[in-house]
Amino acid sequence: MSAALAVAGALIISAPAGAAPNPGSDPAAQTARTPLERQVLSEGNGWASEGTGTTGGSAAGDANVYDVSTKAELLAAFAAAGAQPKIVRVHGTIDANTAPDGSALTCENYAEGTGYSLDQYLQDFDPASYGRSQIPAGPQESARRLAAAKQAKSIRWDIPSNTTIVGATPDSSITGAALRINGATNVIVRNLTVRDAADCFPAWDPTDGAEGNWNSEYDLLQVINKATHVWIDHSEFTDAPNLDSSQPLHFGRHYQVHDGAVDVTNGSDLVTMSFNRFSDHDKLLLIGSTDSPTRGDPGKLRVTIHHNVFENVGQRAPRVRFGQVDVYNNHFKVTEDSTLPYGYTLGAGFDSHIYAEANAFTLPAGIDTAKIIGRLKGTAITTLANAVNGEITDLRAEYNAAAAPADQLAADTSWTPTLRTQVHPAQAVPALLQNSTGPIFTAGGER
């Protein structure tokens, strides 16, 4: 594994002798001694490299390099220097649920002064008395919204344009935050653990599905409102240790406090996700939020997802509407002890164009290969040379063999990806990614 050295306050990555090259790097463009926060997305590395490419804050002057270890410092760094290139280096763990003086904020703190009470909410909207045909409305729903707004003000943070945010220490992480790249352009997120954007005030929707559902508000990272040129690399996204499966049952449904991991919506475009680790999360990657074209999604939502590990995720890896989404050389793993029910991996939504090639799927007995694809109003998908438990498998054919005639998926011939790094054989992917995803630092030391 590579070693990370701190030199003059910068992270520098050097490869050990005889190590295989990182398939996502460009040795000609950035040598092994380029500080991590100064590295840029290499040419041809996914949709985010299209056109002007993605350089983040790599050109920042020394005055616009910020070392942060608290919420206040991080938000001040985001606000500083306007749209000038900036580098934000995160040290240790930053908790979003904290007050300006650094003290912890709890769900009870956010509810103070609003009149919200979970016990009263459950009593008011119990399906046995309230029914299942109408959305909750009344004093407790209004109070819930007020409390939710207080939490949102505390934890929802926007990363500005021309920024690189990078982990600087082995324990660099942001917990409890709902990060957003909101209408911004040219942003790099690397070497961070982002975890547990838990919603204190999920909303009950009795009309959501046959049994109703609790719906939460926050994603770990949103790319929204025509954000462009975003590179998300060598990071980890997880709910652990606060898993939805550990939440109590209310109205017979888990009190789900998490929404998405990384969502790309509302006309956003040109995103590359590489060498990340996603784990223990249900609704993972949503690309395109509605079937309506009024959000500006047609012709946008171009995303590349390559060389990532997905372990014990329930669904949406990704779910796509409209976009051209290239999914290659990822490892999708479900373990025997996973606490999440498996729904599907590749979600073919309305007018979606997924190109899935040379991915590896490691599935336990009991998960049918036909379930890897979920049809959600989509009509076509490309699946080439993917492996299930080491065997090359035609995923679309497996899906179609189990699907009703009206739900068949055709081969998508509308496009072919060109912005790619090296594509490895699917059977080689699990070993290739075993120690090369997630933060470059690990808790056990440098790698």
C-alpha positions as CSV (number, residue, x, y, z in Angstrom):
1,M,0.0,0.0,0.0
2,S,1.1,3.6,-0.6
3,A,2.5,5.7,2.1
4,A,1.3,9.2,2.9
5,L,3.9,11.7,4.2
6,A,3.3,15.1,5.8
7,V,5.7,17.5,4.2
8,A,5.5,21.3,4.9
9,G,1.9,20.9,6.0
10,A,0.9,19.1,2.8
11,L,-0.2,15.6,2.1
12,I,2.0,13.9,-0.3
13,I,1.3,10.4,-1.7
14,S,4.2,8.2,-2.7
15,A,3.9,4.7,-4.1
16,P,6.1,1.9,-2.7
17,A,8.5,0.2,-5.0
18,G,6.9,-2.4,-7.3
19,A,3.4,-1.2,-6.6
20,A,0.9,-1.3,-9.4
21,P,-0.1,2.1,-10.7
22,N,-3.4,3.6,-9.5
23,P,-5.7,3.1,-12.5
24,G,-7.4,6.4,-11.7
25,S,-4.2,8.5,-11.8
26,D,-2.3,10.2,-14.6
27,P,1.4,10.0,-13.9
28,A,2.2,12.5,-16.7
29,A,-0.1,15.1,-15.2
30,Q,0.6,14.7,-11.5
31,T,3.6,13.0,-10.1
32,A,3.7,10.8,-7.1
33,R,5.0,13.8,-5.1
34,T,2.1,16.1,-5.8
35,P,0.4,17.1,-2.6
36,L,-3.0,15.4,-2.3
37,E,-4.9,18.7,-2.0
38,R,-3.2,20.1,-5.1
39,Q,-4.1,17.1,-7.3
40,V,-6.6,17.6,-10.1
41,L,-8.8,15.1,-11.9
42,S,-6.8,13.5,-14.7
43,E,-7.8,13.8,-18.3
44,G,-10.3,11.2,-19.5
45,N,-11.3,10.3,-15.9
46,G,-15.0,10.2,-16.2
47,W,-17.7,12.8,-17.0
48,A,-16.1,15.4,-14.6
49,S,-13.0,15.5,-16.8
50,E,-15.1,16.7,-19.8
51,G,-14.4,20.1,-21.3
52,T,-12.5,22.3,-18.8
53,G,-12.1,19.4,-16.4
54,T,-12.2,19.6,-12.6
55,T,-9.4,21.3,-10.7
56,G,-11.1,22.3,-7.5
57,G,-9.0,24.6,-5.3
58,S,-5.7,23.2,-6.6
59,A,-4.5,26.7,-7.7
60,A,-5.2,28.3,-4.3
61,G,-2.7,30.7,-2.9
62,D,-1.2,30.1,0.5
63,A,-3.7,32.6,2.1
64,N,-6.6,30.5,0.8
65,V,-5.5,27.2,2.4
66,Y,-7.4,26.5,5.6
67,D,-6.7,23.9,8.2
68,V,-9.9,23.3,10.2
69,S,-10.9,21.1,13.1
70,T,-14.2,22.6,14.3
71,K,-17.5,23.3,12.7
72,A,-17.0,27.1,13.1
73,E,-13.6,26.9,11.4
74,L,-15.0,24.8,8.5
75,L,-17.9,27.2,7.9
76,A,-15.6,30.2,8.0
77,A,-13.3,28.6,5.5
78,F,-16.3,27.9,3.1
79,A,-17.3,31.6,3.5
80,A,-13.8,33.1,3.0
81,A,-12.3,34.4,-0.3
82,G,-15.5,34.2,-2.3
83,A,-15.2,32.1,-5.5
84,Q,-11.4,32.2,-5.4
85,P,-9.7,28.8,-5.4
86,K,-9.5,27.4,-1.9
87,I,-8.3,24.3,-0.1
88,V,-9.9,23.2,3.1
89,R,-8.0,20.5,5.1
90,V,-10.1,18.7,7.7
91,H,-8.3,17.6,10.9
92,G,-10.0,15.1,13.1
93,T,-13.8,14.7,13.4
94,I,-16.1,17.7,12.9
95,D,-19.7,17.2,14.3
96,A,-22.5,19.2,12.6
97,N,-24.8,18.8,15.6
98,T,-22.9,21.4,17.8
99,A,-23.6,24.9,19.0
100,P,-21.4,27.9,18.2
101,D,-19.6,27.3,21.5
102,G,-18.9,23.6,20.5
103,S,-21.3,22.0,22.9
104,A,-23.4,19.1,21.5
105,L,-26.9,19.7,20.1
106,T,-29.5,16.9,20.5
107,C,-32.8,16.3,18.9
108,E,-34.4,17.6,22.1
109,N,-32.5,20.9,21.7
110,Y,-33.8,21.4,18.2
111,A,-37.4,20.6,19.4
112,E,-37.2,23.1,22.2
113,G,-39.7,26.0,21.8
114,T,-41.5,24.3,18.8
115,G,-44.1,22.3,20.7
116,Y,-43.0,19.1,19.0
117,S,-43.3,15.8,20.8
118,L,-42.7,12.5,19.2
119,D,-45.1,10.8,21.6
120,Q,-47.8,13.3,20.7
121,Y,-47.0,13.0,17.0
122,L,-47.4,9.2,17.2
123,Q,-50.7,9.6,19.0
124,D,-52.1,12.1,16.6
125,F,-51.2,10.2,13.4
126,D,-51.7,6.6,14.5
127,P,-53.2,5.0,11.4
128,A,-55.7,3.2,13.6
129,S,-57.4,6.5,14.3
130,Y,-56.0,9.0,11.7
131,G,-56.3,6.6,8.8
132,R,-54.0,5.9,5.9
133,S,-55.4,8.1,3.1
134,Q,-54.2,11.5,4.0
135,I,-50.8,13.2,4.7
136,P,-50.4,14.3,8.3
137,A,-51.6,17.9,9.0
138,G,-52.2,19.7,12.2
139,P,-50.4,21.3,15.2
140,Q,-47.9,18.4,15.6
141,E,-47.0,18.3,11.9
142,S,-46.5,22.1,12.0
143,A,-44.3,21.7,15.1
144,R,-42.3,18.9,13.4
145,R,-41.5,21.2,10.5
146,L,-40.4,24.0,12.8
147,A,-38.0,21.7,14.7
148,A,-36.8,20.3,11.4
149,A,-36.0,23.8,10.2
150,K,-33.9,24.4,13.3
151,Q,-31.8,21.3,12.6
152,A,-31.4,22.1,8.9
153,K,-30.0,25.5,9.8
154,S,-27.4,23.8,11.9
155,I,-26.3,20.9,9.7
156,R,-26.9,21.9,6.1
157,W,-23.6,23.3,4.7
158,D,-22.8,24.4,1.1
159,I,-19.4,23.7,-0.4
160,P,-18.5,26.7,-2.7
161,S,-17.2,26.7,-6.2
162,N,-13.5,26.2,-6.9
163,T,-12.9,24.3,-3.7
164,T,-11.0,21.2,-2.7
165,I,-12.0,19.7,0.7
166,V,-9.7,17.0,1.8
167,G,-9.0,14.9,4.9
168,A,-5.7,15.7,6.5
169,T,-5.4,13.1,9.2
170,P,-6.2,9.4,9.7
171,D,-9.5,10.3,11.5
172,S,-10.6,13.1,9.2
173,S,-14.4,12.9,9.1
174,I,-17.6,14.9,9.1
175,T,-20.5,13.5,11.0
176,G,-24.1,14.6,11.1
177,A,-23.8,17.1,8.3
178,A,-25.9,17.4,5.2
179,L,-23.3,18.6,2.8
180,R,-24.3,20.2,-0.5
181,I,-22.7,21.3,-3.7
182,N,-25.5,23.7,-4.4
183,G,-25.3,25.4,-7.8
184,A,-21.5,25.4,-7.5
185,T,-18.9,24.3,-10.0
186,N,-15.4,22.8,-9.9
187,V,-15.4,21.0,-6.6
188,I,-13.3,18.2,-5.3
189,V,-14.1,16.1,-2.2
190,R,-11.3,13.6,-1.3
191,N,-10.0,11.5,1.6
192,L,-12.9,12.1,4.0
193,T,-15.3,9.9,5.9
194,V,-18.8,11.4,5.8
195,R,-21.3,9.7,8.1
196,D,-24.7,9.7,9.7
197,A,-26.6,12.7,8.5
198,A,-29.5,11.6,10.8
199,D,-32.8,13.4,10.6
200,C,-34.2,14.1,14.1
201,F,-37.7,14.6,12.8
202,P,-38.7,12.1,10.1
203,A,-42.1,12.6,8.5
204,W,-44.8,9.9,8.5
205,D,-46.4,9.3,5.1
206,P,-49.2,6.7,5.3
207,T,-49.6,6.8,1.5
208,D,-46.0,5.8,0.8
209,G,-46.4,2.2,-0.2
210,A,-48.9,-0.3,1.0
211,E,-47.9,0.1,4.7
212,G,-46.7,3.7,4.8
213,N,-43.1,4.8,5.5
214,W,-41.1,7.2,7.5
215,N,-39.2,9.7,5.3
216,S,-36.1,11.6,6.3
217,E,-34.7,14.7,4.8
218,Y,-30.9,14.7,4.6
219,D,-28.3,13.2,2.2
220,L,-24.7,12.9,3.2
221,L,-23.8,14.8,0.0
222,Q,-26.1,16.5,-2.5
223,V,-25.0,17.7,-5.9
224,I,-28.0,20.0,-6.8
225,N,-29.3,23.0,-8.7
226,K,-27.1,22.8,-11.8
227,A,-23.9,22.0,-10.0
228,T,-21.2,20.9,-12.5
229,H,-17.7,19.5,-12.6
230,V,-17.5,17.5,-9.3
231,W,-15.0,14.9,-8.4
232,I,-15.7,12.7,-5.3
233,D,-12.7,10.4,-4.7
234,H,-11.2,8.1,-2.0
235,S,-13.9,8.9,0.5
236,E,-16.2,6.9,2.7
237,F,-20.0,7.3,3.1
238,T,-21.8,5.4,5.8
239,D,-24.6,5.5,8.4
240,A,-22.5,3.5,10.8
241,P,-22.8,3.2,13.8
242,N,-26.3,4.6,13.7
243,L,-28.0,2.2,11.3
244,D,-31.6,2.5,10.3
245,S,-32.1,-1.2,11.1
246,S,-31.4,-0.3,14.8
247,Q,-34.2,2.3,14.9
248,P,-37.5,1.5,16.7
249,L,-40.6,0.4,14.9
250,H,-43.4,3.0,14.8
251,F,-46.7,2.1,13.0
252,G,-45.0,-1.2,12.1
253,R,-42.2,0.5,10.0
254,H,-38.6,1.3,11.0
255,Y,-38.2,4.9,12.1
256,Q,-35.9,5.7,9.1
257,V,-33.6,8.6,9.9
258,H,-31.4,8.6,6.8
259,D,-32.1,9.5,3.2
260,G,-29.5,9.3,0.4
261,A,-25.7,9.0,0.5
262,V,-24.8,11.0,-2.7
263,D,-27.6,12.4,-4.8
264,V,-27.1,14.2,-8.1
265,T,-30.3,16.1,-9.1
266,N,-31.9,19.2,-10.5
267,G,-29.9,19.7,-13.7
268,S,-26.5,18.9,-12.2
269,D,-23.9,17.5,-14.5
270,L,-20.4,16.1,-15.1
271,V,-19.7,14.2,-11.9
272,T,-17.0,11.5,-11.3
273,M,-17.1,9.2,-8.3
274,S,-14.0,7.1,-8.0
275,F,-12.4,4.8,-5.4
276,N,-15.0,5.5,-2.7
277,R,-16.4,3.1,-0.1
278,F,-20.2,3.1,0.5
279,S,-21.5,0.9,3.3
280,D,-24.5,0.2,5.5
281,H,-26.9,2.5,3.8
282,D,-30.3,1.9,2.2
283,K,-31.2,4.5,-0.5
284,L,-27.7,5.2,-1.8
285,L,-27.2,7.1,-5.1
286,L,-30.1,9.0,-6.6
287,I,-29.4,10.5,-10.0
288,G,-32.4,12.5,-11.1
289,S,-35.1,13.3,-8.5
290,T,-38.4,13.2,-10.5
291,D,-39.7,11.9,-13.8
292,S,-40.6,15.5,-14.8
293,P,-38.3,17.3,-17.3
294,T,-39.1,20.6,-15.6
295,R,-36.1,20.3,-13.3
296,G,-33.7,20.7,-16.2
297,D,-32.5,17.1,-16.1
298,P,-32.8,16.1,-19.8
299,G,-29.3,16.3,-21.4
300,K,-27.7,16.6,-17.9
301,L,-27.0,14.2,-15.0
302,R,-23.9,12.8,-16.7
303,V,-22.1,10.8,-14.1
304,T,-19.2,8.3,-14.0
305,I,-19.1,5.7,-11.1
306,H,-15.9,3.6,-11.2
307,H,-13.6,1.6,-8.9
308,N,-15.9,2.0,-5.9
309,V,-16.8,-0.6,-3.3
310,F,-20.5,-0.9,-2.2
311,E,-21.0,-3.1,0.8
312,N,-24.4,-3.9,2.3
313,V,-26.4,-1.2,0.6
314,G,-30.1,-1.8,0.0
315,Q,-30.9,0.0,-3.3
316,R,-30.1,2.8,-5.7
317,A,-26.5,2.0,-6.6
318,P,-27.4,4.0,-8.6
319,R,-31.1,4.8,-9.4
320,V,-31.1,6.9,-12.6
321,R,-33.5,9.2,-14.4
322,F,-32.6,10.9,-17.7
323,G,-28.8,10.8,-17.2
324,Q,-26.0,9.0,-19.1
325,V,-24.4,7.1,-16.2
326,D,-21.3,5.0,-16.7
327,V,-20.9,2.3,-14.0
328,Y,-17.7,0.2,-14.4
329,N,-15.2,-1.7,-12.4
330,N,-17.1,-1.4,-9.1
331,H,-17.5,-4.2,-6.5
332,F,-21.0,-4.6,-5.1
333,K,-20.9,-6.8,-2.0
334,V,-23.7,-8.2,0.2
335,T,-22.6,-10.1,3.3
336,E,-24.5,-12.9,5.0
337,D,-24.9,-10.8,8.1
338,S,-26.2,-7.6,6.4
339,T,-29.0,-6.0,8.3
340,L,-30.4,-4.3,5.3
341,P,-33.0,-6.0,3.0
342,Y,-31.6,-6.1,-0.5
343,G,-33.8,-4.4,-3.1
344,Y,-31.7,-4.0,-6.3
345,T,-28.5,-2.4,-7.4
346,L,-29.0,-0.8,-10.8
347,G,-32.2,1.2,-11.0
348,A,-33.4,1.9,-14.5
349,G,-35.7,4.9,-14.0
350,F,-37.5,7.1,-16.4
351,D,-35.5,7.8,-19.6
352,S,-32.4,6.5,-18.0
353,H,-29.2,5.5,-19.8
354,I,-27.1,3.2,-17.7
355,Y,-23.9,1.7,-19.1
356,A,-22.8,-1.0,-16.7
357,E,-19.6,-2.8,-17.6
358,A,-17.1,-5.1,-15.9
359,N,-18.5,-4.8,-12.4
360,A,-18.2,-7.5,-9.8
361,F,-21.1,-8.7,-7.7
362,T,-20.5,-10.8,-4.6
363,L,-23.9,-12.1,-3.4
364,P,-24.9,-14.6,-0.8
365,A,-27.3,-17.5,-1.5
366,G,-30.8,-16.3,-1.5
367,I,-30.3,-13.2,-3.6
368,D,-31.4,-13.9,-7.2
369,T,-29.2,-12.5,-9.9
370,A,-32.3,-11.2,-11.6
371,K,-32.8,-8.7,-8.8
372,I,-29.5,-6.8,-9.6
373,I,-31.5,-4.7,-12.0
374,G,-34.6,-2.9,-10.9
375,R,-36.9,-1.5,-13.5
376,L,-38.4,1.8,-12.4
377,K,-40.1,3.0,-15.6
378,G,-36.9,2.6,-17.6
379,T,-37.0,1.0,-21.0
380,A,-33.3,0.1,-21.8
381,I,-29.9,-0.6,-20.1
382,T,-26.5,-1.7,-21.2
383,T,-24.8,-4.5,-19.2
384,L,-21.5,-6.0,-20.5
385,A,-19.0,-8.4,-19.1
386,N,-20.2,-8.2,-15.4
387,A,-19.3,-11.0,-13.0
388,V,-21.6,-12.5,-10.3
389,N,-19.7,-14.5,-7.7
390,G,-16.8,-14.8,-10.2
391,E,-18.9,-15.9,-13.2
392,I,-19.4,-13.6,-16.2
393,T,-23.2,-13.0,-16.3
394,D,-25.5,-11.2,-18.7
395,L,-27.4,-9.1,-16.1
396,R,-30.0,-7.8,-18.6
397,A,-30.8,-11.3,-19.8
398,E,-31.1,-12.5,-16.2
399,Y,-33.5,-9.7,-15.4
400,N,-35.6,-10.2,-18.6
401,A,-35.9,-13.9,-18.0
402,A,-37.7,-13.2,-14.7
403,A,-39.6,-10.1,-15.7
404,A,-43.1,-9.9,-17.2
405,P,-43.4,-9.2,-20.9
406,A,-44.4,-5.6,-20.2
407,D,-41.4,-5.0,-18.0
408,Q,-38.7,-6.2,-20.4
409,L,-35.6,-4.0,-20.8
410,A,-34.0,-3.5,-24.3
411,A,-30.3,-3.0,-25.0
412,D,-29.5,0.7,-24.8
413,T,-27.7,1.7,-28.0
414,S,-28.0,5.5,-27.5
415,W,-24.5,6.1,-26.3
416,T,-21.0,4.6,-25.5
417,P,-18.8,5.9,-22.8
418,T,-15.4,7.3,-23.8
419,L,-14.1,9.2,-20.8
420,R,-12.6,6.2,-18.9
421,T,-9.5,5.1,-17.2
422,Q,-8.3,1.5,-17.7
423,V,-11.2,-1.0,-17.6
424,H,-10.2,-4.2,-15.8
425,P,-11.7,-7.6,-16.2
426,A,-14.7,-8.0,-13.8
427,Q,-13.2,-11.1,-12.1
428,A,-10.1,-9.0,-11.1
429,V,-12.1,-6.2,-9.5
430,P,-12.6,-7.6,-6.0
431,A,-8.8,-8.1,-5.4
432,L,-7.9,-4.8,-7.1
433,L,-10.2,-2.8,-4.8
434,Q,-9.6,-4.7,-1.6
435,N,-7.2,-2.1,-0.2
436,S,-7.6,0.8,-2.5
437,T,-10.9,2.4,-1.8
438,G,-12.0,4.9,0.9
439,P,-9.7,7.4,2.6
440,I,-6.1,7.1,1.8
441,F,-5.4,7.2,5.5
442,T,-6.8,4.4,7.6
443,A,-7.3,4.2,11.3
444,G,-4.5,1.7,11.6
445,G,-2.0,4.2,10.0
446,E,-1.0,5.4,6.6
447,R,-1.3,3.5,3.4
